[in-house]
Amino acid sequence: MKAIVYTSQTGHTQRYARMLSERTGVPAWSAKEAREKLQRGDEIFYMGWLMAGDVKGLQSAMDRYTVRGVAIVGISPQGNGDLWTEARINNGYSDSGGRLFYLQGGYAPEKLGFIHRMMMKSMATSVIRQVAAKGDGATDQERQMAEVFRSGGDLVRPEALDEIVQWFREGPHDGVVKSVPKVEF
Ligand SMILES: Cc1cc2nc3c(=O)[nH]c(=O)nc-3n(C[C@H](O)[C@H](O)[C@H](O)COP(=O)(O)O)c2cc1C
């Protein structure tokens, strides 16, 4: 693997990328830095934050590099929807053999611009309502997420990278991520 390439808006994905770099010895570069350091077609591991179900920057990373694996960083407790059902069936691999991971990032409203803050606000309102409606039936994870939406929070856990570090050690890998996974919230 030539590099870890990441896209991060409020820093959670960047922190994960730097921690992963320290643990694997593979350099971590932002997508912008990577353009100067990497050649087209180079093998990378991509890390991007989740925005309204889309992985930021993944399409252009796939257009440019050979993406062997992807870590998606969102606020939701886990990845869900078709992609994860498929990946679970395939031991974490996409149809084309690229490895998919999900990491919990965090919510830092003070670092967001107006439009993104408004988008998150409506999401936050609906999540807080849904969790409240579940009452005692809400899980600890759901309660934690409602709390993060209420006041912001950092859910980055270094140990969440263990599985990815392990996968790096098992390499080299030859699968490729070929489509942008849509992630349901
Ligand atoms: C406009 C917007 C939309 C988001 N949509 C989702 C989403 O669909 N699912 C999710 O789990 N997290 C969503 N998030 C949360 C981010 O993915 C999360 O805050 C992530 O940690 C941001 O990473 P960063 O700090 O590297 O930018 C959204 C955040 C923003 C600002």
The ligand as an ORCA input file, in Angstrom:
! r2SCAN-3c Opt
* xyz 0 1
  C     -23.803     17.768      6.408
  C     -23.455     16.522      7.146
  C     -24.065     15.318      6.826
  C     -23.749     14.138      7.535
  N     -24.351     12.968      7.183
  C     -24.067     11.832      7.896
  C     -24.694     10.577      7.557
  O     -25.460     10.463      6.621
  N     -24.404      9.504      8.326
  C     -23.519      9.558      9.375
  O     -23.304      8.534     10.033
  N     -22.875     10.722      9.688
  C     -23.143     11.855      8.978
  N     -22.505     13.019      9.280
  C     -21.526     13.031     10.390
  C     -20.081     13.028      9.911
  O     -19.848     11.969      9.032
  C     -19.180     12.946     11.130
  O     -19.344     14.134     11.852
  C     -17.728     12.685     10.796
  O     -17.046     12.327     11.972
  C     -17.055     13.906     10.189
  O     -15.712     13.605      9.934
  P     -14.587     14.719      9.885
  O     -14.460     15.279     11.278
  O     -13.373     14.021      9.435
  O     -15.027     15.778      8.916
  C     -22.796     14.182      8.582
  C     -22.166     15.406      8.890
  C     -22.485     16.563      8.194
  C     -21.785     17.845      8.544
*
